[in-house]
Amino acid sequence: MKEDRRSLKIFGIVFMTILTLIMFLAFMPGIGVRPFGEISYRSVPTDDYYIEHGIEDVGAYNIVTTVVFDYRGYDTLGEATVLFTALTGAAALLLGGRRHGEE
């Protein structure tokens, strides 16, 4: 009985996650996000600023490094925190209340 409830809970979480992902991907073009892989030829002010001032502001010659680690450093730190939290939560769900030596 306990295993059935646990399996049902895991199935529900996986199902809701997949459903949320599908809904997000379906509505992305409607909220102004261009589809993945589509090339945009319009000029974006932040892109232009990063390209023109990257070397002077930061001193890095690699524009990707400049953007990821300097201009968007807090965003990158936040993404790493979210990833760690998600992995910890998934491990806690999958391992449940197991103790050492139990199967």
GILINCOR-V406745 format. One record per residue. N is the residue number from 1. RES is the residue in one small letter. NEAR is the number of other ideal C-beta (glycine too) atoms within 8 Angstrom. Layout:
BEGIN
N,RES,NEAR ; N,RES,NEAR
END
This chain:
BEGIN
1,m,4 ; 2,k,5 ; 3,e,6 ; 4,d,7 ; 5,r,8 ; 6,r,9 ; 7,s,8 ; 8,l,8 ; 9,k,9 ; 10,i,10 ; 11,f,8 ; 12,g,8 ; 13,i,9 ; 14,v,8 ; 15,f,8 ; 16,m,8 ; 17,t,8 ; 18,i,8 ; 19,l,8 ; 20,t,8 ; 21,l,8 ; 22,i,8 ; 23,m,8 ; 24,f,8 ; 25,l,7 ; 26,a,6 ; 27,f,8 ; 28,m,9 ; 29,p,7 ; 30,g,5 ; 31,i,6 ; 32,g,3 ; 33,v,6 ; 34,r,5 ; 35,p,7 ; 36,f,3 ; 37,g,4 ; 38,e,6 ; 39,i,4 ; 40,s,6 ; 41,y,3 ; 42,r,4 ; 43,s,5 ; 44,v,7 ; 45,p,6 ; 46,t,6 ; 47,d,8 ; 48,d,9 ; 49,y,8 ; 50,y,12 ; 51,i,8 ; 52,e,6 ; 53,h,8 ; 54,g,12 ; 55,i,9 ; 56,e,6 ; 57,d,8 ; 58,v,9 ; 59,g,5 ; 60,a,11 ; 61,y,3 ; 62,n,6 ; 63,i,9 ; 64,v,6 ; 65,t,9 ; 66,t,15 ; 67,v,11 ; 68,v,10 ; 69,f,9 ; 70,d,11 ; 71,y,8 ; 72,r,9 ; 73,g,9 ; 74,y,6 ; 75,d,7 ; 76,t,10 ; 77,l,8 ; 78,g,8 ; 79,e,8 ; 80,a,8 ; 81,t,8 ; 82,v,8 ; 83,l,8 ; 84,f,8 ; 85,t,8 ; 86,a,8 ; 87,l,8 ; 88,t,8 ; 89,g,8 ; 90,a,8 ; 91,a,8 ; 92,a,8 ; 93,l,10 ; 94,l,7 ; 95,l,6 ; 96,g,7 ; 97,g,3 ; 98,r,7 ; 99,r,5 ; 100,h,4 ; 101,g,3 ; 102,e,5 ; 103,e,2
END
